[in-house]
Amino acid sequence: MRALLQRVSRSQVHVDGQVTGEIGAGFLILICAMQGDTEVQADKLAAKIAKLRVFKDDAGKMNLSIKDRGGSALIVSQFTLAADLRGNRPGFSYAASPDLGRTLYDYFTSRIAAEGIATANGVFGADMDVSLNNDGPVTIWMDTDHL
C-alpha cells in the first residue's frame, strides 16, 4: 500500500457539494492499495502511522504521535498514487482492482480507528474536492514495500 500523509491543522472533503469528511488537527491520509496488497499491508501501514512521531511537543520538537496529540485522520482513496510514469501519460495498472481497493480502503480505515484515532472519510471512487491546511508543512510518503 502507498500513503501520502500531510500533517494538517484542518482538512475536509466535499462530494457533489456536500461535506463527506472533516477533521481538525491530525493527518490527511491519501491511500492507495496496490496489486498484491492484502490486509497485512494495511495493518503494517496503520500501525506505523499511529506511532509516527511528527507532531510537536511542548519544546517544539517533532516528538509526538497523532495518538499522543489526540489528532484525527481524514482518509481519502487516491489510486493515482500508483501512477506508472514511464511515459508522458500516467498509467495506473499497478493499482489494485476497484473491488480490492475498496475492501482494503475500508479495512485500513477500520485499523486506524482501532488504533484509537478518530477517522473521517472521503467517498471511494468519487470525484472529490479535498481541502487542507498543511501544518509545517509536513508531508510524508509511505510505501509498505519500504517500511
N, C-alpha and C positions, 0 to 999 in steps of 0.2 A: 504494500500500500504506500501511497505517497500522500504527504500532507504539507500544506503551507500554513504556518502559524503566524498570526500577527497579534502582538500584544496590543490591546485596544482599551481606550477609555470608554468607548461605546461603539455598538455596531447594530445594524438591522438589515433585514431582507424584506423586500416587497415583491409580491407576485400579483400581477393584474391590479396594481394599485392598492393592494391590501398588505398590511404588515403580517408576515408569517412567522417571524422570529426577531427577537430584540434582546440585547443584553447591555449591561453597564460594563464595568471593568472586567477584563478577562482575556480570552482568546477568541479571535475569529479563526476557525479552522476550515480551510478549504481541503477537501478529502477526495481521493481517487483510489478506487480498487483497480488493481492491475490483473492481467491474465495470470492465472495460477494462484492468486491470493485466496486465503481461507480465513477462518476465524482466528487462527494462530497469529497471523499478521495484525489483525485488528486488535487482539489482546495485547500484543507487544507494543504497538503504537500508542494505544490508550494508556498503558502503564507508564510509558516513557513520558508522554505529555503531562500526565498528572504529577510527575516528580520533577519535571524540568524547572530549574531554578533561574527564572528570568524576570522575576518581579522584585522591585526594590525593597530592601529592608529599611529600618529607621536611619541607617547611616548612608542610604542612597546607593548601596551595592546591590547588584542582581544576585540575591541570596535566597529568595523565597519562591516557592512553587505557587501555582494557581490555587491549590488547596490551602496553603498557608495564608493566602490573601483573601480567601473566601470568594474568589472570582467565578465567573460563569463562562460557558463556551457556546458560541454560535457556530453550528456545524453545517457547512454548505457543500453539497456534492459538486465536484469540479472535474469532469472527465478530461478536460483539456490539460490537466497535469500529466497526462500520459502521452503528450504530443511527441511524435517522431519528427524531428526537424532535419532529416537528411536532404530534403528538397526545400523549395520555397513555399510550398503549401503543406501545412502540418497534416500528418496522418494520425489516426487515433486507434490503430489496430492493437496497440499494447494495452489498451483499457479493457477491463473485464466487460463481459456482456452486460447489457442493461439489467437483466434479471439478477445476475450475481452481484452487480454493482449496487443495486437497491438493497439486496439482502445484507451485504457487508456494510453498507452505509447505516442501515438501521441497527445492525449489531454493534458497530463501532459507537454509535450514539448511546446505546444501552451500556456499553462498557465504560464510557466517560461518566455517565450518570452513576454507575456502580462504584466509581472512584470517589463519589461524594461531591461531584461538580454539577451545579445546576446547568441544564442544557436548553438550548432553543435551536430551531432548525429552519433551513430553507425548505424548498419542495423539490424532491428528487426529480431530475429531468425537466424541470420548468425553466422558462426564461425568467431569470431573477435579476432584480436591481439590488445590489449589495452596497451598503454604505458603511464607512468605518472612520473612526478617528484613531489612527495608528499612534500608539503611545511609545515614544522613544526617538525615532521609530525602532521597533524591534520586530524583525521578520525572519523566520527560521524555516528552512527547507528540510523536510524529513522524508526518508525513504527506508522502509523496513529492511531492504537489502543492505543498508549501511548502518544499522543500529547495533 
